[in-house]
Protein backbone atom coordinates (compact mmCIF):
# COMPACT_ATOMS: atom_id res chain seq x y z
CA UNK A 1 0.00 0.00 0.00
CA UNK A 2 1.39 3.40 -0.91
CA UNK A 3 2.29 5.84 1.83
CA UNK A 4 0.12 8.93 2.28
CA UNK A 5 1.74 11.96 3.91
CA UNK A 6 -0.42 13.59 6.59
CA UNK A 7 -0.14 17.26 7.54
CA UNK A 8 -2.20 19.50 9.79
CA UNK A 9 -0.79 22.50 7.94
CA UNK A 10 -1.68 23.63 4.42
CA UNK A 11 1.76 22.67 3.07
CA UNK A 12 4.39 19.95 3.42
CA UNK A 13 7.98 21.10 3.79
CA UNK A 14 10.10 19.93 0.86
CA UNK A 15 7.07 19.09 -1.27
CA UNK A 16 5.19 20.97 -3.95
CA UNK A 17 1.43 20.54 -4.27
CA UNK A 18 0.76 19.93 -7.95
CA UNK A 19 -2.94 19.11 -7.74
CA UNK A 20 -5.77 19.52 -5.22
CA UNK A 21 -8.09 16.50 -5.34
CA UNK A 22 -10.80 17.42 -2.87
CA UNK A 23 -12.20 16.72 0.56
CA UNK A 24 -11.44 13.37 2.19
CA UNK A 25 -12.66 12.01 5.49
CA UNK A 26 -12.66 9.04 7.79
CA UNK A 27 -15.23 8.29 10.47
CA UNK A 28 -15.75 5.80 13.27
CA UNK A 29 -18.50 5.45 15.83
CA UNK A 30 -17.66 3.55 18.98
CA UNK A 31 -19.79 2.51 21.93
CA UNK A 32 -18.53 2.08 25.46
CA UNK A 33 -18.39 -1.32 27.12
CA UNK A 34 -20.23 -1.83 30.44
CA UNK A 35 -17.14 -3.45 31.98
CA UNK A 36 -15.03 -0.46 30.99
CA UNK A 37 -17.65 1.88 32.45
CA UNK A 38 -17.45 0.11 35.81
CA UNK A 39 -13.64 0.36 35.82
CA UNK A 40 -13.89 4.04 34.79
CA UNK A 41 -16.31 4.70 37.66
CA UNK A 42 -13.91 3.09 40.14
CA UNK A 43 -10.95 5.04 38.75
CA UNK A 44 -13.05 8.19 39.03
CA UNK A 45 -13.18 7.64 42.76
CA UNK A 46 -9.44 7.13 43.25
CA UNK A 47 -8.20 9.11 40.25
CA UNK A 48 -5.88 8.17 37.42
CA UNK A 49 -5.95 7.45 33.73
CA UNK A 50 -8.76 5.29 32.38
CA UNK A 51 -6.62 2.98 30.27
CA UNK A 52 -9.57 1.19 28.65
CA UNK A 53 -10.90 4.46 27.21
CA UNK A 54 -7.41 5.56 26.17
CA UNK A 55 -7.03 2.30 24.23
CA UNK A 56 -10.50 2.68 22.68
CA UNK A 57 -9.69 6.21 21.51
CA UNK A 58 -6.28 5.18 20.13
CA UNK A 59 -7.88 2.35 18.14
CA UNK A 60 -10.54 4.72 16.79
CA UNK A 61 -7.90 7.26 15.78
CA UNK A 62 -5.92 4.62 13.86
CA UNK A 63 -9.09 3.41 12.15
CA UNK A 64 -10.16 6.87 10.94
CA UNK A 65 -6.63 7.62 9.72
CA UNK A 66 -6.60 4.36 7.73
CA UNK A 67 -9.96 5.31 6.21
CA UNK A 68 -8.95 8.86 5.23
CA UNK A 69 -5.72 7.63 3.66
CA UNK A 70 -7.67 5.07 1.63
CA UNK A 71 -10.06 7.84 0.55
CA UNK A 72 -7.10 9.95 -0.61
CA UNK A 73 -5.54 7.02 -2.50
CA UNK A 74 -8.83 6.40 -4.33
CA UNK A 75 -8.74 10.02 -5.56
CA UNK A 76 -5.13 9.56 -6.75
CA UNK A 77 -3.55 11.50 -3.89
CA UNK A 78 -0.34 10.84 -2.03
CA UNK A 79 -0.82 13.42 0.75
CA UNK A 80 -3.49 15.10 2.86
CA UNK A 81 -3.17 18.69 4.05
CA UNK A 82 -5.24 20.63 6.58
CA UNK A 83 -5.90 17.48 8.61
CA UNK A 84 -8.38 18.05 11.47
CA UNK A 85 -9.99 15.78 14.06
CA UNK A 86 -13.47 16.24 15.51
CA UNK A 87 -15.47 14.27 18.05
CA UNK A 88 -19.10 14.28 19.06
CA UNK A 89 -21.41 12.27 21.26
CA UNK A 90 -24.17 10.82 19.09
CA UNK A 91 -25.98 8.71 21.69
CA UNK A 92 -25.69 7.83 25.34
CA UNK A 93 -22.43 5.88 25.54
CA UNK A 94 -21.51 6.26 21.83
CA UNK A 95 -19.15 8.76 20.27
CA UNK A 96 -18.12 9.60 16.72
CA UNK A 97 -14.56 10.43 15.73
CA UNK A 98 -14.14 12.20 12.39
CA UNK A 99 -10.96 13.21 10.59
CA UNK A 100 -11.03 15.35 7.46
CA UNK A 101 -8.69 17.23 5.17
CA UNK A 102 -7.81 17.93 1.55
CA UNK A 103 -6.31 15.21 -0.62
CA UNK A 104 -3.47 16.47 -2.78
CA UNK A 105 -0.86 15.16 -5.17
CA UNK A 106 2.64 16.26 -4.20
CA UNK A 107 6.13 15.78 -5.54
CA UNK A 108 9.56 16.64 -4.20
CA UNK A 109 10.34 20.34 -4.44
CA UNK A 110 13.91 19.53 -5.59
CA UNK A 111 12.53 17.71 -8.65
CA UNK A 112 10.69 20.87 -9.68
CA UNK A 113 13.80 22.98 -9.09
CA UNK A 114 15.86 20.63 -11.28
CA UNK A 115 13.31 20.94 -14.09
CA UNK A 116 13.43 24.73 -13.90
CA UNK A 117 17.25 24.96 -13.82
CA UNK A 118 18.17 22.31 -16.40
CA UNK A 119 18.95 23.86 -19.78
CA UNK A 120 16.51 22.88 -22.52
CA UNK A 121 18.09 21.76 -25.74
Secondary structure, 3 states (H helix, E strand, C coil): CCCCEECCCCCCCCEEEEEEEEEEEEEEEEECCHHHHHHHHHHHHHCCCCHHHHHHHHHHHHHHHHHHHHHHHHCCCCEEEEEEEEEEEEECCEEEEEEEEEEEEEEEHHHHHHHHHCCCC
